[in-house]
Amino acid sequence: VVTGQIASHGNPKPPIIVWDPTNVVANALDQTGLGRNKTKAREERVVLVGFCEERITCVSFSVDGEFVMAIGQDTSHRFACYNWQTGVIIFSGMAGNSDLYM
């Protein structure tokens, strides 16, 4: 599972987080259906940070699962393709300041 986040005040580069899909059941309803069960926490496998700015608008794995592609919501719509296991950016660029529709 991969998610894109929003940048914080201290860091303008939003993280992209690859989660362990076997350990993502957090805050599920407890057995009564009334409360939340926090017995199983989410576990981050990899945190990618560095190229996109402000927030991640779109993020996805490649078909073979080897790469993660991310598009940022900054004025230049920066994009980057990461080898998520090594954290290396394979290619990156800017789509320009026009509106993007995904």
Residue frames relative to the residue before (quaternion, step in Angstrom):
aa qw qx qy qz dx dy dz
V 1.0000 0.0000 0.0000 0.0000 0.00 0.00 0.00
V 0.0537 -0.7935 0.6059 0.0167 3.58 -0.95 0.87
T 0.0450 -0.7930 0.6076 -0.0007 3.56 -1.01 0.89
G 0.2876 -0.7229 0.6014 0.1816 3.52 -1.26 0.57
Q 0.2631 -0.7979 0.5321 0.1052 3.55 -0.92 0.90
I 0.4915 -0.5985 0.5327 0.3412 3.54 -1.40 -0.14
A 0.5315 -0.6386 0.4516 0.3253 3.58 -1.03 0.79
S 0.3869 -0.6965 0.5526 0.2444 3.56 -1.21 0.53
H 0.6959 -0.4718 0.3315 0.4281 3.58 -1.27 0.22
G 0.7278 0.4433 -0.2467 0.4613 3.58 0.95 -0.79
N 0.7842 0.2056 -0.1029 0.5763 3.57 1.20 -0.39
P 0.2738 -0.8049 0.5036 0.1532 3.63 -0.41 1.16
K 0.6230 0.5314 -0.3408 0.4620 3.60 1.26 -0.08
P 0.2698 -0.7944 0.5187 0.1643 3.64 -0.36 1.16
P 0.4361 -0.7047 0.4885 0.2731 3.60 -0.98 0.75
I 0.2331 -0.6762 0.6755 0.1792 3.49 -1.38 0.48
I 0.1144 -0.8286 0.5477 0.0204 3.56 -0.64 1.12
V 0.1905 -0.7329 0.6443 0.1069 3.54 -0.96 0.98
W 0.1947 -0.8111 0.5492 0.0511 3.54 -0.60 1.23
D 0.5103 -0.5966 0.5197 0.3369 3.54 -1.27 0.46
P 0.3474 -0.7844 0.4695 0.2089 3.65 -0.39 1.14
T 0.6327 0.5198 -0.3475 0.4568 3.60 1.20 -0.24
N 0.7633 0.3091 -0.1616 0.5437 3.58 1.27 -0.15
V 0.3934 0.7371 -0.4553 0.3077 3.59 0.89 0.96
V 0.5260 0.6432 -0.4180 0.3674 3.62 1.21 -0.01
A 0.1950 0.7694 -0.5769 0.1930 3.57 0.12 1.31
N 0.8429 0.1595 -0.1382 0.4949 3.55 -1.13 0.71
A 0.2868 0.7469 -0.5452 0.2502 3.60 1.00 0.71
L 0.6069 -0.5465 0.4133 0.4028 3.58 -1.17 0.47
D 0.4455 -0.6772 0.5057 0.2954 3.57 -0.99 0.75
Q 0.7595 -0.4116 0.2510 0.4368 3.61 -1.25 0.06
T 0.6627 0.4902 -0.3215 0.4661 3.62 1.09 -0.53
G 0.4320 -0.7031 0.4577 0.3309 3.58 1.22 -0.41
L 0.6216 0.5753 -0.3313 0.4159 3.58 1.27 0.00
G 0.7963 0.2691 -0.1225 0.5277 3.57 0.98 -0.78
R 0.5137 -0.6151 0.4952 0.3356 3.49 -1.32 -0.20
N 0.2658 -0.7493 0.5911 0.1358 3.53 -1.05 0.85
K 0.0758 -0.8282 0.5552 0.0058 3.59 -0.44 1.18
T 0.3039 0.7924 -0.4881 0.2038 3.59 1.06 0.62
K 0.7620 0.2808 -0.1734 0.5572 3.59 1.14 -0.46
A 0.2014 -0.8148 0.5365 0.0877 3.58 -0.40 1.22
R 0.5458 -0.5855 0.4771 0.3628 3.53 -1.22 0.41
E 0.1909 -0.7911 0.5747 0.0864 3.53 -1.02 0.80
E 0.2977 -0.7525 0.5650 0.1610 3.56 -0.69 1.13
R 0.2687 -0.7501 0.5805 0.1680 3.56 -1.00 0.83
V 0.7966 -0.0349 0.0799 0.5982 3.57 0.91 -0.99
V 0.1263 -0.7542 0.6378 0.0923 3.58 -1.09 0.72
L 0.1351 -0.7908 0.5963 0.0287 3.56 -0.68 1.20
V 0.0851 0.7837 -0.6080 0.0940 3.59 -0.76 1.02
G 0.5093 0.7159 -0.4232 0.2215 3.53 -1.09 0.48
F 0.8284 0.2748 -0.1594 0.4613 3.61 0.71 -0.82
C 0.7203 0.4212 -0.2595 0.4862 3.60 0.70 -1.00
E 0.2332 -0.7751 0.5742 0.1234 3.57 -1.20 0.57
E 0.8114 0.2945 -0.2623 0.4314 3.53 -1.40 0.50
R 0.7307 -0.3218 0.2421 0.5513 3.62 0.45 -1.13
I 0.4427 -0.6521 0.5422 0.2914 3.53 -1.28 0.42
T 0.2747 -0.7845 0.5400 0.1326 3.58 -0.65 1.15
C 0.8004 0.0146 0.0508 0.5972 3.56 0.95 -0.89
V 0.0719 0.7823 -0.6149 0.0693 3.57 -0.98 0.86
S 0.1103 0.7998 -0.5799 0.1094 3.57 -0.97 0.83
F 0.4761 -0.6152 0.5421 0.3178 3.54 -1.31 0.42
S 0.5123 -0.5751 0.5242 0.3634 3.55 -1.27 0.40
V 0.6997 -0.4726 0.3243 0.4265 3.59 -1.25 0.34
D 0.7339 0.4099 -0.2373 0.4869 3.61 0.97 -0.80
G 0.5085 -0.6908 0.3944 0.3297 3.60 1.30 -0.01
E 0.5192 0.6723 -0.3999 0.3443 3.59 1.27 0.03
F 0.7965 0.2531 -0.1026 0.5394 3.59 1.07 -0.73
V 0.2179 -0.7195 0.6385 0.1646 3.54 -1.36 0.37
M 0.1595 -0.7699 0.6137 0.0718 3.56 -0.88 1.01
A 0.0215 -0.8058 0.5912 -0.0255 3.59 -0.88 0.95
I 0.1336 -0.7543 0.6381 0.0775 3.55 -1.19 0.73
G 0.2943 -0.7765 0.5383 0.1439 3.55 -0.85 1.02
Q 0.4244 -0.7049 0.5133 0.2442 3.55 -1.26 0.40
D 0.3340 0.7141 -0.5399 0.2948 3.59 1.01 0.70
T 0.7152 -0.4716 0.2880 0.4279 3.61 -1.21 0.19
S 0.7066 0.4327 -0.2654 0.4929 3.61 1.16 -0.46
H 0.3040 -0.7694 0.4977 0.2605 3.61 1.31 -0.14
R 0.0058 -0.8232 0.5648 -0.0575 3.53 0.62 1.20
F 0.0546 -0.7810 0.6209 0.0394 3.56 -1.14 0.67
A 0.0365 -0.7941 0.6067 -0.0017 3.54 -1.17 0.61
C 0.2092 -0.7314 0.6359 0.1301 3.51 -1.21 0.67
Y 0.1311 -0.8130 0.5670 0.0172 3.56 -0.65 1.20
N 0.3213 -0.5962 0.6737 0.2959 3.50 -1.31 0.42
W 0.3001 -0.8243 0.4446 0.1812 3.58 -0.06 1.26
Q 0.6352 0.5427 -0.3492 0.4243 3.60 1.09 -0.47
T 0.7506 0.3382 -0.2021 0.5304 3.60 1.14 -0.58
G 0.4228 -0.7129 0.4544 0.3264 3.59 1.22 -0.46
V 0.4875 0.6709 -0.4237 0.3643 3.59 1.29 0.06
I 0.3595 -0.6967 0.5773 0.2282 3.57 -1.01 0.88
I 0.3245 -0.7679 0.5285 0.1606 3.57 -0.65 1.18
F 0.7537 -0.1707 0.0989 0.6269 3.56 1.05 -0.82
S 0.0469 -0.7891 0.6124 0.0056 3.53 -1.24 0.49
G 0.0872 0.8006 -0.5906 0.0517 3.54 -1.26 0.28
M 0.4088 -0.6672 0.5542 0.2839 3.51 -1.34 -0.31
A 0.3526 -0.7557 0.5179 0.1909 3.57 -0.89 0.98
G 0.5915 -0.5773 0.3680 0.4260 3.61 1.23 -0.18
N 0.5952 -0.6229 0.3927 0.3218 3.55 -1.27 0.06
S 0.4269 0.6749 -0.4850 0.3563 3.62 1.18 0.38
D 0.6084 -0.5393 0.4238 0.3992 3.57 -1.25 0.36
L 0.2086 -0.7533 0.6120 0.1203 3.55 -1.11 0.79
Y 0.1257 -0.7831 0.6063 0.0585 3.58 -0.93 0.88
M 0.0351 -0.8179 0.5730 -0.0384 3.55 -0.62 1.22
